[in-house]
Amino acid sequence: MQRTRRQVAALPLRWKGRKVQVLMITSRDTGRWIVPKGWTMKSVKPWAAAAIEALEEAGAKGHIGQEPVGSYGYDKLLDNGQAVPCRVKVYPMIVDKLKSDWKEKAERRRRWFDAGEAAELVDEDELAGLLRDLARKPKALPVAGPMLRKATG
């Protein structure tokens, strides 16, 4: 059995009226909607690596939580066609700024979605569940809740 690889993801968030929105990006290979994620980085804290992924893949800057809000699993298809099981820790980020130009701009699209709509777009069931929880009771979600309460005023 193949060992599970570790990845980190940012969950870029903002308030839009009374709803929480999530900044989603398209994957480079299939164009499906995902959250910014990548491999862990040697000698970089996981939450800091997630912030780097958000900046490189989505052009998002902001305040990122140092504890994960949850995790999800999926199989990553490598360039050689091999599928590798991955476990992704998800770190919430309150977005302060979206850059107009960023590293992967030519390779991806980005768009804000209400959290409930984002849950319908992702393929990963555990990530969809996390997004549904966020849509239902955003201020009650561990880690992200306190950040969202601060962001409202």
Long-range contacts (C-beta under 8 A, 24 or more apart in sequence): 2-84, 2-85, 3-85, 4-73, 4-85, 4-86, 4-87, 5-39, 5-76, 5-84, 5-85, 5-86, 5-87, 6-39, 6-40, 6-86, 6-87, 6-88, 6-89, 7-37, 7-38, 7-39, 7-40, 7-76, 7-86, 7-87, 7-88, 7-89, 8-37, 8-38, 8-39, 8-40, 8-46, 8-47, 8-49, 8-50, 8-53, 8-88, 8-89, 8-90, 8-91, 9-35, 9-36, 9-37, 9-38, 9-50, 9-53, 9-88, 9-89, 9-90, 9-91, 10-35, 10-36, 10-37, 10-50, 10-51, 10-53, 10-54, 10-58, 10-60, 10-64, 10-90, 10-91, 10-92, 10-93, 11-35, 11-69, 11-90, 11-91, 11-92, 11-93, 11-130, 11-134, 11-144, 12-36, 12-54, 12-58, 12-60, 12-62, 12-93, 12-95, 13-92, 13-93, 13-94, 13-95, 13-134, 13-144, 13-147, 13-148, 13-151, 14-94, 14-95, 14-112, 14-151, 15-148, 15-151, 15-152, 16-112, 16-114, 19-114, 19-115, 19-135, 20-114, 20-115, 20-134, 20-135, 20-138, 20-148, 21-112, 21-113, 21-114, 21-115, 22-112, 22-113, 22-114, 22-115, 22-118, 22-131, 22-134, 23-54, 23-58, 23-60, 23-95, 23-98, 23-110, 23-111, 23-112, 24-110, 24-111, 24-112, 24-113, 24-118, 24-121, 25-57, 25-58, 25-108, 25-109, 25-110, 26-108, 26-109, 26-110, 27-108, 28-104, 28-107, 28-108, 29-77, 32-121, 32-122, 32-123, 33-111, 33-113, 33-118, 33-121, 33-122, 34-122, 35-90, 35-122, 35-127, 36-60, 37-88, 46-89, 46-91, 47-91, 50-89, 50-90, 50-91, 50-93, 51-91, 51-93, 54-93, 55-99, 55-102, 55-103, 56-102, 56-103, 56-104, 57-102, 57-103, 57-104, 57-108, 58-98, 58-102, 58-108, 58-110, 59-98, 59-99, 59-100, 59-101, 59-102, 59-105, 59-110, 60-93, 60-95, 60-97, 60-98, 60-99, 60-110, 61-95, 61-96, 61-97, 61-98, 61-99, 62-93, 62-94, 62-95, 62-96, 62-97, 63-93, 63-94, 63-96, 63-147, 64-91, 64-92, 64-93, 65-91, 65-92, 65-93, 65-143, 65-144, 65-147, 66-91, 67-91, 67-142, 67-143, 68-143, 69-130, 69-141, 69-142, 69-143, 69-144, 70-126, 70-130, 71-126, 72-124, 72-125, 72-126, 72-127, 72-130, 73-124, 73-126, 74-123, 74-124, 88-127, 90-127, 90-130, 92-141, 92-143, 92-144, 92-147, 94-147, 94-148, 94-150, 94-151
